[in-house]
Amino acid sequence: MLYFLGIGSNLGNREQQINGAIRCLNVMGEMLGVAPFYYSEPQGFDSPNEFCNTVIALTTNLRPKQVLHLCQVTEREIGRNTHSIILPDGTKQYSDRLIDVDILCAYDDGMEITMNTPTLTLPHPRMQDRDFVLEPLKQLIRNSVKDTPIYFHKMHGLGNDYIYFDCIDRERQTTLLLLPLVQRIAPLLCERHTGVGADGLVFVLPDKKADVRMRIFNADGSEAEMCGNAARCVALFAFARKYAEGYSLKLATKGGIRKIVAKPKGLYAVAMGKPVYEGAHEIDGRTYHCVNVGNPHAITILKDSEALTGELVHTIGPQIESHPLFPNRTNVEFCVVLDEHHVAMRVWERGSGETQACGTGATATAVACIKQGLCKSPVTVTLLGGNLTIKHNSRITQMIGTATLAYTGVITSNLIEEI
């Protein structure tokens, strides 16, 4: 597991106490097999307020309450060593809280651990809104990128492109250090003029019940439950890296486990689970069919192919995405039925805007059109980036399409200097 510890002090010789706590954690860490440690430099000693001086990242098999005990032992040890302090007015003050060591957040196989007990709350309730916590956390990430390159793979499914991080390879797990600030980092990396450029970020992680797990973040840093195009790319990557045997992959997502099979001619078939038709809404004179395929979609069926314009998508898409009927926001699809086996579609993706393709959106659209009696399986869905084939019946729903590796790169400290 990966932990981020915050070490703070607001009394006495704070720099000495912070460095003493780091030494104490190092000694106990070596005894317990805790490694490696990444540090931000102790900072903020001129501040008159309570603050977090430094952040430490560590990996260990210890459970959260055991790590909490490690923090508490460190607090007691430093407290005993510097129990009394002389205040500026000459009076002596005694305290056993000269040092404060907190667990800020923790991740198990890349999934954030949430916990709320009388002694431990994860993530730390004050982490995201206090500069004295965020600044050393940002510094830790910047320093780690300087010391250990973070490799990424740019892949796309029909132009729906993501930046993929391998968090299974032990030599590259520094990538996990990005997770606490992923909401700030994703927009920087996904920016197409000053960053790498992408529709989002994907972390490929180990999993206890599947071959690999996928965590996917939109370009705005919000987390998505599922992405069909990204799922195919993860399959391409996992087979190449030997993270799965044969031609079949079990992929864990927030939307459930998906089975992916490699087909001839570079195609991948993704079992999309059981789509759920959640009814329809009338909004401003348009009907939107709501289908959930592990993530939410609202599909409107147009009567005229000439109406399927970028202006329509970019005007109506963001309005429907954030409509009060969808408190968690939704993906929005605009489609025209060309014949009973062929649909043209454009998509406004939640958190990313219009994309070249959307595998879950194509699946949801095909299901909605079949539900309305307008199409029959299989349905070819034509998107800006190409075609996907959707097979749907009472037993299985499959999405079939290609996956492409564009290039491999390295993130430098310059790229995330703005976080």
Sequence and secondary structure as in RCSB ss.txt:
>XXXX:A:sequence
MLYFLGIGSNLGNREQQINGAIRCLNVMGEMLGVAPFYYSEPQGFDSPNEFCNTVIALTTNLRPKQVLHLCQVTE
REIGRNTHSIILPDGTKQYSDRLIDVDILCAYDDGMEITMNTPTLTLPHPRMQDRDFVLEPLKQLIRNSVKDTPI
YFHKMHGLGNDYIYFDCIDRERQTTLLLLPLVQRIAPLLCERHTGVGADGLVFVLPDKKADVRMRIFNADGSEAE
MCGNAARCVALFAFARKYAEGYSLKLATKGGIRKIVAKPKGLYAVAMGKPVYEGAHEIDGRTYHCVNVGNPHAIT
ILKDSEALTGELVHTIGPQIESHPLFPNRTNVEFCVVLDEHHVAMRVWERGSGETQACGTGATATAVACIKQGLC
KSPVTVTLLGGNLTIKHNSRITQMIGTATLAYTGVITSNLIEEI
>XXXX:A:secstr
 EEEEEEE  SSSHHHHHHHHHHHHHHHHHHHT   EEE     TT SS  EEEEEEEE S  HHHHHHHHHHHH
HHHHHHT EEE TTS EEE S S EEEEEEEEETTEE  EE SS EES TTSTT HHHHHHHHHHHHHHHHHS E
EEEEEEETTEEEEEEE SSGGGGGGGGGGGGHHHHHHHHH TTTS   SEEEEEE  SSSSEEEEEEETTS EES
  HHHHHHHHHHHHHTTSS TTEEEEEETTEEEEEEE GGGEEEEE    EEEEEEEETTEEEEEEESSSEEEEE
EES GGG  HHHHHHHHHHHHT TT TT  EEEEEEEEETTEEEEEEEETTTEEES  HHHHHHHHHHHHHTTS 
 SSEEEEETTEEEEEEE SS EEEEEE EEEEEEEE GGGGTT 
